[in-house]
Amino acid sequence: AKAWINGGSPTTGFLKGTADRTFGGLFGALAGQAWVDWLFMTGLAGIGAALVLGVGMRVAATTGGLLLLMMWAAELPLTTNPFMDEHIVYAIVLAGLALTRAGETFGLGGRWAATPLVRRFPILR
């Protein structure tokens, strides 16, 4: 019933719970706004598609890492560990996937890298 397709907001649940955190005012103000919901969900879909297909791993790892870093910042100060939590671990995993060219081994990254667009703009690799 609270799904985005049923009119719910994917950002409200997480961001409204950060009101008493360090950056609660900033992130709380973003909660539930339509443009934030669209940006968040299309970003997740793009990052997920790139990781599953193995294309654009550098862009996916960078944007995914930034998204995870913002989610980590929204929860500061952390209640369990003063620095490390799953958001940082996942960001490190994303960097590892991009640096080891996992998309070329297990995905379509090799074909993607051979396209004229990626040869012209290697950052898209």
DAWO-V116838 format. One record per residue. N is the residue number from 1. RES is the residue in three letters. OMEGA is omega in whole degrees, -180 to 180 (999 if undefined). Layout:
n=<N & N>
res=<RES & RES>
omega=<OMEGA & OMEGA>
//
This chain:
n=<1 & 2 & 3 & 4 & 5 & 6 & 7 & 8 & 9 & 10 & 11 & 12 & 13 & 14 & 15 & 16 & 17 & 18 & 19 & 20 & 21 & 22 & 23 & 24 & 25 & 26 & 27 & 28 & 29 & 30 & 31 & 32 & 33 & 34 & 35 & 36 & 37 & 38 & 39 & 40 & 41 & 42 & 43 & 44 & 45 & 46 & 47 & 48 & 49 & 50 & 51 & 52 & 53 & 54 & 55 & 56 & 57 & 58 & 59 & 60 & 61 & 62 & 63 & 64 & 65 & 66 & 67 & 68 & 69 & 70 & 71 & 72 & 73 & 74 & 75 & 76 & 77 & 78 & 79 & 80 & 81 & 82 & 83 & 84 & 85 & 86 & 87 & 88 & 89 & 90 & 91 & 92 & 93 & 94 & 95 & 96 & 97 & 98 & 99 & 100 & 101 & 102 & 103 & 104 & 105 & 106 & 107 & 108 & 109 & 110 & 111 & 112 & 113 & 114 & 115 & 116 & 117 & 118 & 119 & 120 & 121 & 122 & 123 & 124 & 125>
res=<ALA & LYS & ALA & TRP & ILE & ASN & GLY & GLY & SER & PRO & THR & THR & GLY & PHE & LEU & LYS & GLY & THR & ALA & ASP & ARG & THR & PHE & GLY & GLY & LEU & PHE & GLY & ALA & LEU & ALA & GLY & GLN & ALA & TRP & VAL & ASP & TRP & LEU & PHE & MET & THR & GLY & LEU & ALA & GLY & ILE & GLY & ALA & ALA & LEU & VAL & LEU & GLY & VAL & GLY & MET & ARG & VAL & ALA & ALA & THR & THR & GLY & GLY & LEU & LEU & LEU & LEU & MET & MET & TRP & ALA & ALA & GLU & LEU & PRO & LEU & THR & THR & ASN & PRO & PHE & MET & ASP & GLU & HIS & ILE & VAL & TYR & ALA & ILE & VAL & LEU & ALA & GLY & LEU & ALA & LEU & THR & ARG & ALA & GLY & GLU & THR & PHE & GLY & LEU & GLY & GLY & ARG & TRP & ALA & ALA & THR & PRO & LEU & VAL & ARG & ARG & PHE & PRO & ILE & LEU & ARG>
omega=<-179 & -177 & -180 & -180 & 178 & 178 & 178 & 180 & -180 & -178 & -174 & -176 & -178 & -173 & 177 & 179 & -179 & -175 & -178 & -180 & -176 & -180 & -176 & 180 & 180 & -176 & 177 & 179 & 180 & -175 & 173 & 178 & -174 & -178 & 178 & 178 & -180 & 179 & 180 & -176 & 177 & 175 & 178 & -180 & 179 & 179 & -180 & 179 & 180 & -180 & -180 & -179 & -179 & 180 & 179 & -175 & 179 & 179 & -180 & 180 & 180 & -179 & 176 & 177 & 177 & 178 & 179 & 178 & 177 & 178 & 176 & -179 & 180 & -178 & -179 & -9 & -178 & -178 & -176 & -178 & -176 & -179 & -168 & 169 & -173 & -180 & 179 & 179 & 180 & 177 & 177 & 177 & 178 & 178 & 178 & 178 & -180 & -177 & 179 & -179 & -180 & 179 & 178 & -179 & -173 & -176 & -178 & -177 & 179 & 177 & 179 & -179 & -178 & -180 & 180 & -180 & -178 & 176 & 179 & -180 & -175 & 178 & -180 & -177 & 999>
//
